[in-house]
Amino acid sequence: MIGQLSARCKPANALPVAVAAVIGQPGILLIRRRNPPFVGHWGLPGGKIQTGEHLDQAVRREVLEETGVRARFECLCGVVTEFLYEGPRLAMHYLLLVCRLSPLTGQLRSSSEGTVRWFPLSRVRDVANEVIPSDRLMLERLVFCRPRNRYFRCVVRKTKDEYRVVSFR
């Protein structure tokens, strides 16, 4: 959903996005993005919070739509303000609400957003170079630990087909 929105509009304000770290017995659920930004990278499922929708509803809906998995909302891990630059131009400004969920039921199902797969937690580092750089940092600093700071400002720069986090603090 994020890619579709960024391709259609450039909001004047930050785009509120529910991001899901679905963690359970199989590991963590990731999606290989088909749409810009971050095409071809593994990332956390998520998307735009719709008008009138509560955060826990939005994140559960996005997980179900993108992956086929029904999940239970566990907690809000933190908030990341992300600025995505393409060259010198600010392409997108996201307000990412990073949530932890537990899987309940569902057969994995890929969607128009991408291919989905469970990764054992012990193997996430093996694919770190294929994960969206800011998603990797959200996992490390918000989901897999108990940070004192639960709010981060992230700046991502895209040059050619490479994304690089230049600031995450």
Steps between C-alpha positions, in 0.01 A plus 500: 500500500783743575636472145161559343444811707839651431459442127160673494545793734756701684334601827574842643504343846649183641321185384393292805598137449439198723803267485478142630767284656308170503701265720402147596608136499602505130713814552436845355278569201657705219380605157716547189373829356370511142414870501709811556657603718736218599417265209666161546584553868357298787307712746237511769137483386303819542317785339295816529270547796158573356276783617308395811717193557674431831865396491439140612229460234721646227803285572295178527316584173826571316656173617195304389480676161871468423574155645179303568590477871255597774692652787452631853624849588755480782643850539622820342880468499571856392469772240737588216479814292656398169612735226572331167716703262550413136808698411458846654117484490285396796287228338299386804448581866360214710389478861562131571319346796697181567287229661566149624241234416459127560371273222167328567395319183541513130672345208778719361376669185697736282320810380544781250736653759746211479605150597479405869714265704575406859863546603633325812618771740846342506527545120385863462861619509573268204275710274579837662637642172170419327281664768385862467773685694261698719289188574815320615577786740140508627527130581835543675417816696126471568376142464781269617594709804337721761638844417475805723439709189195386303506780244751530216561734209621313192642639178530264203668596174447320172768519235441292189354176641670516839339618825719618782407618850703814564346573841301299753486673838 
